[in-house]
Amino acid sequence: EVERSAEMIFDATKKYHGLGARERLLLKIAATLHDCGKFVSITRGSESSYQIIMDTEIIGISHLEREVVANIVRYNHLEFDYSMENSEGIDREEYLTIVKLTAILQIANALDRSHKQKCRDIKAVRKDDKLILTITTNEDITLERGLFGSRAEFFREVYSIEPVIRQKRIL
């Protein structure tokens, strides 16, 4: 569910982030692995996820791309470390990719906070200075709405676009 939502948000904001198919693949990998560290440690899930990804060869992506994926997953739950831009091995281009994809993964993950896959369909449409995320479901999405705000703040900071959830009920 998180992967599907992340891809829709990526596609809806394509002209704002300027990223291509390769970065979409990295986002897809990050969305698939976003909670892998929780199997090792619930309290240190983000750091465990980072270590698992960095210690595992992923066929088809380079070491640098693996580092990008690992950092996207790390900052999915942790507050983003802006000083990472100056870290060794990550140049400005990779840093900006990490920032942009982390913002997308965070709101995609917020849409499935209950892990119950409540959404039958999600449509993302850019309208003025808002990203309207229309969720088709008859389920109660109070939890998702409640936790969405903190994730939406980082997205707004990165893209200058406010993500908004709208629910569409099935008749």
HUQUIBEL-V614918 format. One line per field, one symbol per residue. ss: DSSP state (h for helix, s for strand, l for the rest). A space follows every 10 residues. Layout:
ss: ???
This chain:
ss: lhhhhhhhhh hhlhhhhlll hhhhhhhhhh hhhllhhhhl llllhhhhhh hhhhllllll llhhhhhhhh hhhhhhhlll lhhhhhllll lhhhhhhhhh hhhhhhhhhh llllllllll ssssssslls ssssssllll lhhhhhhhhh hhhhhhhhhl lsssssssll l
